[in-house]
Amino acid sequence: MAESPPEYTVRDYSAVDKQIEEVARREKTLTDRMRIQNYTKLAIIAGGLMLVAGILFVLISWGIRIMKGAPEIRIIESRGTNQEERTTDNQDVRQIFENEKQKDLILTQNKERILNMYDERIRNLEDDNQQLNTYMEQEEKRINNEISEIKEKKQNLQSEINKKYEMQETILIERLDNQKKSLQGLESEGAQPDEINALKNEIEGIQERKKDDLNQGIARLDKEIEKKNQTINEIKQETRKKITNNKQAIATENKKKKEELTKINEQITSNQNVKKDVTMFKEVKIRDKVFDRVVTRHEYDNSNLSRPSAESCYTDRPKKGGSESLELAEKDKFGKVKSRYNVNNNYGLSQAQWANYITYCQWF
């Protein structure tokens, strides 16, 4: 009997493999996303640290700058003695004197401007007062005219009331006369005494109404006159108050005007009394163990000078809290240079050293 072939059971795990592969791919995606997030956080932290470091660097630099102070800036001017430089000096001197004249002119113009400003304010206040006075006079005149009209009405009130009741009173008086005549004639159709009394009472009633109307009319007109007088008083009181305020304002403006003019006049006088001269400084830097520079002064008394009215020369060097200087020489009125050499100078300079410093002076 032949043997049957062996039997094998084959199972399909492809679905499981596919599931495992998808899980692995999903895990890889999550891992990549977390890595990117970590890189982003790391970049933010690094940027923040760099920003903090930059701010600290700026603050430290600024603190050092404050401690050391701002750098000193020195402007050094040195000119030669040729004709072009001399012309430039003269132009500068003229410009400086011209600027002084402009100051005087500006002060004078300011004085005129202030005068005009205060005069205009005072003039406006005075015009306002004049208008207020005119207004008060016109209103008083107008209201007084109205009061005169009311008084005239008051005088004519009696005749107006009489005219109002004239017809009724005339009719009643005529009836009363007729009744009396009828009674005297003993006519049977004539009036009885009671009717005559009734007519008399009615006539007396008219007389009372006339009297009441007259009293009421007079009282009403008197009240109107009183109201008009009160209006006049209120207008006068208010207008005079405004006028008084304007007068006080005028006094204040005059006081301010006087103070401003006094101040400007003092400035003008002070500016005119100040000696007007100009000094030009020419500096030459030197290399020396004692001094750092030589400075020449060119003094001008007025702008019309073609050359300085006085010249002198000195040298100096910085010293703690200031500087110390040494006068070297000067020019006399004949243009001769005179040395100020002193054997007993504080720096122990010889006459040759002193003369050497004078060679750096920039004479005109």
Buried (B, 14 or more C-beta within 10 A) or exposed (E): EEEEEEEEEEEEEEEEEEEEEEEEEEEEEEEEEEEEEEEEEEEEEEEEEEEEEEEEEEEEEEEEEEEEEEEEEEEEEBBEEEEEBBEEBBEEBBEBBEEBEEEBEEBEEBBEEBBEBBEEBBEBBEEBBEEBEEEBEEBBEEBEEBBEEBBEBBEEBBEEBEEBBEEBBEEBEEBBEEBBEBBEEEEEEBBEEEBBEBBEEBBEEBEEBBEEBBEEBBEBBEEBBEEBEEBBEEBEEEBEEBBEEBEEBBEEBEEBBEEBBEEBEEBBEEEEEEEBBBEBEBBBEEEBEEBBBBBBBBBBBEBEBEEBEBBBBBBBBEEEEEEEBBEBBBBEEEEEBEBBBEEEEEEEBEEEBBBEBBEBBBBB
